[in-house]
Each structure stands twice: as structure tokens, then as C-alpha cells.
Amino acid sequence: MNGLVLGGNMDIDASIEIWNFFSRYNINGLISNVSSLSIDQNFQNRSLINILDLNGKITSSDENKPLFYLYSDGSIEKKIIIK
């Protein structure tokens, strides 16, 4: 056999890859390295705008699936509520 032979499991977990990609961005674009102190101060002045599912549809707070919480300051929180 004259080809590249790869060993091991080549499967990926798409949900983890999607999560890793989107967690680097907020509504304004790529998130720069911001200290946690400035992030905590901004949380006090924000309000929830919408909750979105992975397809970008507005939804309510559901259990056992990843959701994106959009806030008035442009920040996005990625949450999974497991019960």
C-alpha cells in the first residue's frame, strides 16, 4: 500500500469544535485578551437581550443543550444547563 496510513480514531466531536470556535467571538467580533476584572465590571451594566440555540433561533432557557445568551453590552455567554 503506497499511501498515507493514519492510525487511531479520526472522529471529531463537532459540537466541541463549534463551541471552541464561537467562544472566541462576541457580537463585536474577535475577543481580545481582556482581564477578568474589566469583564466583571461590565457585567453589572448589562441586560439580557436574547437566548439563541445553535441554529441562531431565539429560544427559552432549555436544559441539556448549548445556548448563547446575548447581552446589551455586546457580550455573549455560552451555557449548557445540565439537570
Sequence and secondary structure as in RCSB ss.txt:
>XXXX:A:sequence
MNGLVLGGNMDIDASIEIWNFFSRYNINGLISNVSSLSIDQNFQNRSLINILDLNGKITSSDENKPLFYLYSDGS
IEKKIIIK
>XXXX:A:secstr
  S    S     HHHHHHHHHTTEETTEE     HHHHHHHHTT  EEEEE TTS B    SSSEEEEEETTS 
EEEEE   
